[in-house]
């Protein structure tokens, strides 16, 4: 089973989102080494959707706690709003 974290991030402005995305792009592979997939999808100039896939629930939960305390907690001044969901991958097509 592949366990997922899905997060919607709304930023205070475009610059805040760009600052976060730069940091996430540079540091997320080291912060979340167990992740099979780390993806951010830009929705608007101030909103993106993050999807991360892990091999199991334990790895997912560990990364979620790290993200909530270290990334979202320390960078909270960048965000206007965020919400998180967890789930299981039930359909997967990757080329």
Secondary structure, DSSP 8 states (H G I E B T S, - for coil): --EEEEEEEEESSHHHHHHHHHHHHHHHHHHTTTEEEEEEEEEETTEEEEEEEESSHHHHHHHHHHIIIIIHHHTGGGEEEEEEEEEE-------
